[in-house]
Amino acid sequence: MAGHSKWANIQHRKGRQDEKRGKVWTRVIREIMVAARLGGGDLSINPRLRLAVEKAKASNLAADTVKRNIEKATGTLEGVTYEEIRYEGYGIGGAAIIVDTMTDNRVRTVAEVRHAFSKYGGNMGTEGSVSFQFKHCGQFVFAPGTDEDKVMEVALEAGAEDVITDEDGAIEVLTAYPDFEKIKLALETAGLKPEVAEVTMRAENTIELEGADAEKMQKLLDVLEDLDDVQEVFHNAGL
């Protein structure tokens, strides 16, 4: 089936991550620590930690740093304790925004997130105000030019929920959250390497923004992503 183009957004995000390597490392370390604290330090029985460690490797974070932070989180070493907090709100044109944070100071974090929303044309919402517009799922995105038939055959046979070809030729594979690792292994075994492989909050519908509104929305998203305690920003704006 056809879908809305998101390749430009993915490339924009990857470019920003490359520019801010230190910030990426900080986010990955926090994810490792929370995943290890919640599910233990054994990668073989903690899928969230496995995914976090894979992100660490992809960002070239040193293996010793990964190990040390797992040990901190599981009590082997002393360290900071982070908690996960999700904020929801609206951006330009009523576009829905979810901001996932990890913080050691929730008072500071909520103040920074609220300030970003209000200063750049958005509004903070209450818990649950926009999250119903998103689906928690596994997502794989392949670059335009990838063999669509092969991706579809392998993904659907492995149990993927849907395969979507975006208007710019990028191919998206969607899975139920518990099936993420199974689908990932099937794709890799078939020699299919996605540009993006992640568990995400995927917007069910898109609000199209153009011109000045699109620029304002992108500015709001960029400011939110730049906050120290923010891990991920999800939205349903078509930019």
Beta strands, then each sheet from edge to edge (+ up, - down):
strand 1: 2-3
strand 2: 83-90
strand 3: 96-103
strand 4: 123-124
strand 5: 134-142
strand 6: 162-166
strand 7: 171-176
strand 8: 196-203
strand 9: 207-208
strand 10: 230-235
strand 11: 237-238
sheet 1: 1+ 6+ 7- 5+ 8-
sheet 2: 4+ 2- 3+ 10-
sheet 3: 9+ 11+
end
